[in-house]
Amino acid sequence: MKRELFGMAAALVIFAGGQALAQTAIIEIAPEQRTKIKQYVVKEKVNPVTVTERITVGATLPATVVLRPVPADWGPTITKYRYVYHDNRVVLVEPSSRKVVQIID
């Protein structure tokens, strides 16, 4: 009985972990598109945001950070996200959860 319960619990953990991984956004951004994005923030003189926490993929940005809309010319796969400029990097953010999905150096 214990062995059967352990097996079911292990299967549930594996299944749940797989579901979490399946929900992680993967954004393919070509090198020339990355260059275009970086040139945009420099040309438009986008003000960087100040955040005390370290920004990494998967981190949640505080509600105090203003998210900017992504320009249409960045590409249709990116326009559903918002962005901030921080530490000379463009940070793409899922707006409803405020989770960082991509960092463009």
N, C-alpha and C positions, 0 to 999 in steps of 0.2 A: 504494500500500500504506500509506504513512504517513497519507494523508488518510483512508483507511478506518479505521485504528486510532484516529486522533484522533476521528473521528465516533463510534466505539463507546465510547471513553473519555468523551466529552462526554455521550452518552446515559446512561451508567452514573452519572455524577455527578448529572445531572438526576433520574434515577430514584431514586437513593439519597437525594438531598435531599428529594424529594417524600415518600418513606417516612418520613423523620424528621419532616417537618411533619405528616404524617397521624397520627403517634403523640402529638402534643402535645395535652394535655387542654384542652378549652375548657369552662369552667364558666359557665353563665348564672345570675347571681344578681340577682334583682329588687331595686330600691331598698328596698322595705319589708322584704325578707328581710335585706338588709345592715344595716338599722337594728335589726332584731331580734337579729342576731348581736352587734352592738356593744353593745346594751343588756345582753345576757347576760353578756359578759365584765366589764362594769362592775358589774352587780348581784351576780354571783358572786365579785367581787373576784379574778379570775384573775391570778395572779402573772406578771409579764412575764419573759421569758427574756433572758439576757444572751448576746449573740453579738458577737464582734469583727468578723466579716466583714459586709459589706453584704448585706442580704437582698433579693433580687430574684426575680421569676418566672423559673424555670429553674435557679436556684441550688440546690445541695445543702446541706442543713443537716448540721452535724457530728453524729456519733453521740452526743456528750455532751448534746445538746439533747433533753429529754424531750418527746415528742409526746403531746398530749392527745387522747382520743377526742372526736369531734364528737357533740354531743347530737342525739338523734333528731328533736327539734322544729326543727332547722335545715333539715330537708328531706331527702327520700330521695336526691336527686342528690349530696348533700354527705357523707352519712354514711360513705361508703367512705374518706374522707380523714381525716387527723388535723390538729390545729392547734396553733399556739403564738401567744402574745400578745407582740408585740415593738414597741416604739416607738409605742404607741397604735394599733397595727394588728393585725388578726387575719390570720394567715398560714396558708393551707391547704396541706397537704403530702401528697404521695403517700407512704404509709407504707413501701412496699417499697423505693423508690429514695431516699426522703427529699428528693425534689425539690419545690420550691415551685411550686404550680400556680396560686395566686391570692392576692392581697393585698387585704384589705378595709380601706379607710381609715375 
